[in-house]
Amino acid sequence: MASCCHRTTTPGGTNHEETRIPLRLPGDLHAWLTTQAKANRRSLNAETVHRIKGEHHAAVADAEAP
């Protein structure tokens, strides 16, 4: 299955591109993420993106540290 890109505009008017990807997760990780998403009142997608962005920001900060 090929990924596809979509241009979207956020409520604040910011344009960004989204890419859909098929993602396979172990069952226990999927269950945990689903539980976390419900606890945080997010969709599974929003929870996954939130956690990946957090890791990305931490990695960027580590790379920029002296």
C-alpha positions in Angstrom: 0.0 0.0 0.0 1.5 3.3 -1.0 1.5 6.3 1.3 -0.4 9.3 0.2 0.0 13.0 1.1 -2.7 15.5 2.0 -2.4 19.2 2.4 -4.5 20.4 5.3 -5.1 23.7 7.0 -5.3 23.8 10.8 -7.9 26.0 12.6 -5.2 28.6 13.1 -4.7 28.8 9.3 -1.3 27.0 9.2 -0.9 24.7 6.1 0.9 21.4 6.5 1.3 18.2 4.8 0.1 14.9 6.2 1.2 11.5 5.1 -0.8 8.3 5.7 1.2 5.2 6.5 0.1 1.7 7.3 1.5 0.9 10.8 1.8 -2.5 12.3 2.1 -2.7 16.1 2.4 -5.6 18.5 -1.0 -6.2 20.2 0.2 -5.2 23.6 1.6 -1.9 22.4 -1.7 -1.2 20.5 -3.7 -1.9 23.7 -1.5 0.3 25.8 -1.7 3.2 23.3 -5.5 2.8 23.1 -5.7 3.0 26.9 -3.4 6.1 27.0 -5.4 7.8 24.2 -8.7 7.2 26.1 -7.1 8.5 29.4 -5.9 11.6 27.6 -9.1 12.1 25.6 -7.4 11.8 22.3 -7.9 9.6 19.3 -5.4 6.8 18.8 -3.9 8.7 15.9 -3.6 11.9 18.0 -2.0 10.0 20.9 0.5 8.4 18.6 1.4 11.6 16.9 1.7 13.4 20.3 4.1 10.8 21.6 6.2 10.8 18.4 6.4 14.6 18.4 7.6 14.5 22.1 10.4 12.1 21.2 11.3 14.1 18.1 11.5 17.4 20.2 13.7 15.6 22.8 16.0 14.2 20.1 16.3 17.6 18.5 17.1 19.3 21.8 19.7 16.6 22.6 21.3 17.1 19.2 21.5 20.9 19.8 22.9 20.6 23.3 26.6 21.5 23.6 
